[in-house]
Amino acid sequence: MTGAQKLRTAFQLYWGGRKVKAARLRQQHPDWSEAQVQQRVKEIFMHGLT
């Protein structure tokens, strides 16, 4: 795998993980706005939380 392919794969995994986390938060907190969901996803990924 070339360096570019590895980087592309890493980005795909990162953004895929964010999408999965956002979906889970929407399921857990149906009353949250999209802005609240995205803010929490941002916090989780910035601080390495689960």
Secondary structure, DSSP 8 states (H G I E B T S, - for coil): --HHHHHHHHHHHHHHHHHHHHHHHHHH-TTS-HHHHHHHHHHHHHHT--
